Amino acid sequence: MRTLLLSLSRNKRLRKWMETSPLARRLAARFVAGNTLAEALAVARRIQADGISATLDHLGENVTSLAEAAASRDVYLQTLDGIAAGGLKANVSIKLTQFGMDLSEEACRANVEQLAARAEQLGSFVRVDMESSDYTDRTLRLVEELHARHGAVGTVIQAYLLRSKKDVERLCDLKVRVRLCKGAYLEPPSVAFHKKAAVDRNFVELMRLLLDRGVYPAFATHDERIIRETERYARERGIPREGFEFQMLYGIRRDIQRRLAAEGYRLRLYVPFGRAWYPYFMRRLAERPANLLFLLRNLLRH
Ligand SMILES: Cc1cc2nc3c(=O)[nH]c(=O)nc-3n(C[C@H](O)[C@H](O)[C@H](O)COP(=O)(O)OP(=O)(O)OC[C@H]3O[C@@H](n4cnc5c(N)ncnc54)[C@H](O)[C@@H]3O)c2cc1C
């Protein structure tokens, strides 16, 4: 089912139909803040009132021209400005394929550098999401370079990749902020653990490494067992609650979100917005096919 949903996420016809269907858009509202920046800023303001911060993600991956890449960069510049103007505790998450990585590494770097410079100026932060393993080396190279120049840039490490421990150690040495997640793409066994137990074990090992040696690490998961283990390990090592944050996706496991915020843990929600929401939405369904039932129930109700 997961593989089917992930391959449907790349189907162009279905994508076009879904992204222009008002009904499908309403169903996606559980996971996506809205089509516009104003809607995303409104969500960030609302969750901030509950003690939760945000990272805003303008949806859209794999642009096909440098003009589109520049347009993505401009949306993100406006997003950083909107966050600052609204006095919000929020930052941004970007994907390099949206900034032109498939077309020109150099142009992509120049686009991200403009954003990093603006984030540095505003005292904000740019998180570079990690895409499939084809991009891992290029992503780390770019992040390390821009971090050295601007500071306001960090990235993501996926616990399912076999290489991740080495990458975490290097990023800790370079003092680059890391978000640890399990990983969301289909990867071959030559590069990734496939058994959930192995991925979870690696997540816990990397979590400990990051709490011991990382700079303000972020743990991005809805896995209650891992979240509890992170809380336990931080307590055992005397690491204060301000020394790290949990991150979760907007609309997912709101019960855990409420508990963490109520108990004084730092929590940041990944808040996606924009018209190109279909691939993101399908990845969320693929992670939890039970969400399909939720979707079908809603479809039947309309
Ligand atoms: C803030 C954030 C940023 C991320 N950034 C990246 C990135 O840059 N690159 C990348 O590859 N991946 C990224 N991911 C996705 C991540 O890799 C996983 O695919 C995703 O978080 C699901 O894994 P999990 O850790 O929640 O654990 P799982 O083992 O998948 O799930 C644990 C439990 O969480 C709940 N759950 C998980 N997913 C869902 C869902 N869709 N709907 C309902 N319940 C759910 C269920 O209760 C499930 O039992 C990010 C995730 C988060 C939270």
The ligand as a Tripos MOL2 file, in Angstrom:
@<TRIPOS>MOLECULE
LIG
   53    58     1     0     0
SMALL
NO_CHARGES

@<TRIPOS>ATOM
      1 C1          8.9540   18.1320   11.3130 C.3       1 LIG1
      2 C2          9.2430   17.0420   10.3640 C.ar      1 LIG1
      3 C3         10.1190   17.2570    9.3310 C.ar      1 LIG1
      4 C4         10.4380   16.2290    8.4390 C.ar      1 LIG1
      5 N1         11.3750   16.4490    7.4720 N.ar      1 LIG1
      6 C5         11.7400   15.4230    6.6590 C.ar      1 LIG1
      7 C6         12.7900   15.5580    5.7170 C.ar      1 LIG1
      8 O1         13.4190   16.6080    5.5790 O.2       1 LIG1
      9 N2         13.0990   14.4780    4.9430 N.ar      1 LIG1
     10 C7         12.4470   13.2850    5.0570 C.ar      1 LIG1
     11 O2         12.8020   12.3260    4.3580 O.2       1 LIG1
     12 N3         11.4300   13.1370    5.9320 N.ar      1 LIG1
     13 C8         11.0650   14.1670    6.7240 C.ar      1 LIG1
     14 N4         10.0490   13.9860    7.6310 N.ar      1 LIG1
     15 C9          9.1920   12.7710    7.5440 C.3       1 LIG1
     16 C10         9.7520   11.6380    8.3400 C.3       1 LIG1
     17 O3         10.9240   11.1650    7.7400 O.3       1 LIG1
     18 C11         8.7460   10.4760    8.4730 C.3       1 LIG1
     19 O4          8.4050   10.0200    7.1910 O.3       1 LIG1
     20 C12         7.4800   10.8410    9.1900 C.3       1 LIG1
     21 O5          7.7150   11.7360   10.2290 O.3       1 LIG1
     22 C13         6.8160    9.5740    9.7900 C.3       1 LIG1
     23 O6          7.6850    8.9590   10.6740 O.3       1 LIG1
     24 P1          7.5200    8.9820   12.2860 P.3       1 LIG1
     25 O7          8.8480    9.3570   12.8390 O.co2     1 LIG1
     26 O8          6.4240    9.8490   12.6910 O.co2     1 LIG1
     27 O9          7.3460    7.4620   12.6780 O.3       1 LIG1
     28 P2          6.3920    6.2480   12.1400 P.3       1 LIG1
     29 O10         7.0110    5.0090   12.6610 O.co2     1 LIG1
     30 O11         6.1490    6.3900   10.6870 O.co2     1 LIG1
     31 O12         5.0890    6.5530   12.9130 O.3       1 LIG1
     32 C14         4.9840    6.5090   14.3290 C.3       1 LIG1
     33 C15         3.5690    6.8740   14.7110 C.3       1 LIG1
     34 O13         3.3270    8.2300   14.3280 O.3       1 LIG1
     35 C16         2.0040    8.3800   13.8550 C.3       1 LIG1
     36 N5          2.0660    8.8330   12.4450 N.ar      1 LIG1
     37 C17         3.1570    8.8950   11.6700 C.ar      1 LIG1
     38 N6          2.8540    9.3890   10.4510 N.ar      1 LIG1
     39 C18         1.5400    9.6320   10.4650 C.ar      1 LIG1
     40 C19         0.6200   10.1590    9.5200 C.ar      1 LIG1
     41 N7          0.9990   10.5300    8.2940 N.pl3     1 LIG1
     42 N8         -0.6720   10.2620    9.8820 N.ar      1 LIG1
     43 C20        -1.0910    9.8990   11.1160 C.ar      1 LIG1
     44 N9         -0.2680    9.4060   12.0550 N.ar      1 LIG1
     45 C21         1.0260    9.2830   11.7460 C.ar      1 LIG1
     46 C22         1.3270    7.0540   14.0180 C.3       1 LIG1
     47 O14         0.7070    7.0440   15.2790 O.3       1 LIG1
     48 C23         2.4940    6.0790   13.9790 C.3       1 LIG1
     49 O15         2.2240    4.8830   14.6410 O.3       1 LIG1
     50 C24         9.7750   14.9760    8.5710 C.ar      1 LIG1
     51 C25         8.9040   14.7640    9.6260 C.ar      1 LIG1
     52 C26         8.6420   15.7430   10.5280 C.ar      1 LIG1
     53 C27         7.7330   15.4610   11.6760 C.3       1 LIG1
@<TRIPOS>BOND
     1     1     2 1
     2     2     3 ar
     3     2    52 ar
     4     3     4 ar
     5     4     5 ar
     6     4    50 ar
     7     5     6 ar
     8     6     7 ar
     9     6    13 1
    10     7     8 2
    11     7     9 ar
    12     9    10 ar
    13    10    11 2
    14    10    12 ar
    15    12    13 ar
    16    13    14 ar
    17    14    15 1
    18    14    50 ar
    19    15    16 1
    20    16    17 1
    21    16    18 1
    22    18    19 1
    23    18    20 1
    24    20    21 1
    25    20    22 1
    26    22    23 1
    27    23    24 1
    28    24    25 2
    29    24    26 1
    30    24    27 1
    31    27    28 1
    32    28    29 2
    33    28    30 1
    34    28    31 1
    35    31    32 1
    36    32    33 1
    37    33    34 1
    38    33    48 1
    39    34    35 1
    40    35    36 1
    41    35    46 1
    42    36    37 ar
    43    36    45 ar
    44    37    38 ar
    45    38    39 ar
    46    39    40 ar
    47    39    45 ar
    48    40    41 1
    49    40    42 ar
    50    42    43 ar
    51    43    44 ar
    52    44    45 ar
    53    46    47 1
    54    46    48 1
    55    48    49 1
    56    50    51 ar
    57    51    52 ar
    58    52    53 1
@<TRIPOS>SUBSTRUCTURE
     1 LIG1         1 GROUP 0 **** ****
